Amino acid sequence: MNEDSRKSETGESERRPKFALRPNIIAILAIGLLLLIAYQVYNGLVFQEIGFGQFSIKFAQPALKTPEAPDASRDFFVGRWQVEHQIGGYSDATIVDYSDDGSFSGSGQSFQGENGRRMPVLGQWGFARLARDKFRLTVRFSNGQEWNGDFTIINRDRIHNIDENYDAVRVPR
């Protein structure tokens, strides 16, 4: 009998692979790997990947810290904002200047299939602060139609419409 085979209690020959590790060594390696992962998580995920080949663990990198969102205020909102928005086969885009005197003007483009049209957009707007980073925009168009939207401030140049799930971005004049 060679050293790789042994007799089990039933008398049958039992083969162990040449490079097999004992169960206690496997447990030590597994605990070591878990400690390494915990250390990386604790220290901000320094490595992007640990291991080799198919036996690798990829870590997600922490998001870069963005500057804190500015406070919701009327002065914050004054400026030019662009919205692009699509629902099914209908899409529209607007670029609107919101003035500090409460008026707004701009243009909107609507497309449905291959048909499109451009129209002027003007009227009066109102602002109501809901929280440090949330506000309600009330818009009264020149034709008398009114619209309200609740927004969350993402950063200085991006806001998100909570109810209709779209973003508006600030664009330079």
HELIX and SHEET records of a PDB file:
HELIX    1   1 PRO A   23  TYR A   42  1                                  20    
HELIX    2   2 ARG A   74  PHE A   77  1                                   4    
SHEET    1   A 2 SER A   5  LYS A   7  0                                        
SHEET    2   A 2 SER A  13  ARG A  15 -1                                        
SHEET    1   B 2 GLU A  49  PHE A  52  0                                        
SHEET    2   B 2 PHE A  55  LYS A  58 -1                                        
SHEET    1   C 9 GLY A  79  ILE A  87  0                                        
SHEET    2   C 9 TYR A  90  TYR A  98 -1                                        
SHEET    3   C 9 SER A 103  GLN A 112 -1                                        
SHEET    4   C 9 ASN A 115  ALA A 131 -1                                        
SHEET    5   C 9 LYS A 134  PHE A 141 -1                                        
SHEET    6   C 9 GLU A 146  ASN A 155 -1                                        
SHEET    7   C 9 ARG A 158  ASN A 161 -1                                        
SHEET    8   C 9 TYR A 166  ARG A 170 -1                                        
SHEET    9   C 9 GLY A  79  ILE A  87 -1                                        
END                                                                             
